[in-house]
Amino acid sequence: MHRGFQSDVVSQFQVSHSTDARVALAARGPYLESEPVERNVMLTLLHDRVATGTEGRYWWVVDSESDAHGGLAGFAIQTPLDMLAGISRMSSVALDALVTVIVETASDLPGVVGDAGTTAAFAGRFATLRKVSAVPVEGQRLYRLGTLVAPASTAMPPRAFSSRSSRTRRRMRCTSGSATSR
């Protein structure tokens, strides 16, 4: 019974793929732009690949029961072809559909990078289908800048540059947090 439910759920997800960055960008640009911080690298690479023609592989998962972002449920990009694929955060069912197609179309994929939970699930499913091992290589963090605060002004105004000062060599000696010239 659960197996039938799972099959019905998986069938609601359709995975498309292309080697043409223009096709991927035209179809999936709005989805990538919906979370510009998280998906910045993917969107930047797509724009660059459209401009330069660098090889790549692109996959996207569409949920037939969703209207959000044209039904898009996930996206993956591999460019250049010897690099890891970047994957967006997505549900486990959408991810299962994606991995199945990637195994069929890019069995030589060297690995993935993305959200920790999504990449771990991808690696587990990919390794199971390909009957290979998978190990984490590197953990990364994405930092978000909150409020930018300008630094306090310095006690001394900036010194104007002159050709004379570039030829003059001064040694500086630091004492108790202050600098004095010698």
N, C-alpha and C positions, 0 to 999 in steps of 0.2 A: 504494500500500500504506500509506504513512504517512497519507495522506488518510483512508482507511477507519478506521485506528486513531484518528485525531483525532475523527472523527464518532462512533465508539463511546464515546470518553471524554467528549465533550461531552454525549452523550445521557444519561450517568449524572448530570448536573447539571440540576436543575429549579429555575427561578427563579419565585418568587411575588412579587406586589406588592400593596400596598393603600394607600389614602389614610386609613385608620382606624388611629390610633396604638394603640388598644386591641388590635386584631387583631395588630399587629406586636409589641407588648410581650408579649402572652400567648404568642405563638408563639416569640418569640426572646429573651425576657428571660434565661433560663439561659445562652445562648450569650454574651450581652453581659456577664453577671456573671462569666463564667469568666476574663476578663482585665479586672478592674475599672479598672486604671490606663489601659490603652490605649483601652478602650471607654467610659470614664467620660462623655465628652461625649454620645455617642449615647444611653446609658442615661438620663442626666439629661434630655436633650431629650425622649425618649419619655415619661418620667414627667410632665414639664411639659405636653406636648401632650395627654396623657390628661386632665390636670386642667383645662387651659384651652381645649381644642378648637381650638387654632391649626392652620391647614392644614399638611399635609405629605404627602410621598410616601415610601414605605418599600418596600425590596426585600430579599429574602433568597434565598440560593442553598443548596439542599439537595443533598448528595452521596448518592445512593441506595446507595452501597457503603460508607458510613461510619456507625458508631454513635455517634461522639463528638458530644456536644451535640445529640442528636436528628438527626444527619446534617448539621447546619448547617455550611456551608463559607465563608460570607461574608454581610455585611450592608451595606446602604447606606441613608442617610437624608437627605432634603432637606426642611428646614423652617426658616423659612417658604419659600414656593415661589420667591422671588427670590434665595435664598442658594445657595451652593455645596453640593453633596452631600458628606456625610462617608461615607467607605468604610472598611471594616475590611480588614486584611491578609488575603489569600486567594491560592490558587494561580492560576497564569496561566490554566488551563483553566476554573476556576470564574469567574474574572474575564471571560473571553471570553463565557461564557453570560450573565453579568450585564449586560455592556455591550450585547449584542444586544437584551436586553429593555428596557433603559433607552432605547436609541435608538428603540424602538417606542413606549414609553409616556411618554417625557419628552425629546423631541428638542430642547426649548428649554433643557435643563440648561445653566447658565452655566459650570460647572466642577466640580471635585472637590477635596477636601482629605483627607489621610490619610497613611499611610506613603509615603515618597518613591518606593520601587520600585513599589508598587501604583498610586499616582496617575499615575506616568509611563506605566505599561503601560495603564492605563485611558484616559488622554488620547490615547495613540497609537492604540488600537483605536477609540475614539469618533470621533476625527478621520478615520480611514480610512473607517469606515462612513458618516459624515455628509458626507464630502468637504469638510471644513473644516480650518483650521489650528488648532494648539494650541500654546500657549507657557506656560512656567512663570511664575507671577506672584510668588509669595512662598515662601521656604523657612522652615520653622518647626522648632523642636525641642521634644521632650517630655523634661523633666528628671525624674529619679526621686530622691527624697530617700532617702539611705542612713541613716546613724545621726544622730539629732538630738542635738547636744551643747549643753547649757545654757551660757550665757555665764558667765565668771568674775564673781564678785560685785564690786560697785563699792566703793571705799574709803569712801564716805559713805553712811549709811543714807538711805532716801528721806525727803523732807521732807513733813510733813503739810500739807495744803492748808488755808488759812484765808481768810476774806473779806478780811482786811487785806492778805495777800500778793498777792491779785489786783489790788488798787488800787495797790500799790507797784511802781514801775518801776525796775528796776536795769539798769545797763549792765554788760556783761561784757567783760573784756579778756583775750585769750588770750596767754599767754607760755610758750614751751617746752612745749607740751602740757598746761599746767594752766590753769585758769580762776580768775580772781580777780574779786571784785566791787569796784565803785568807788562 
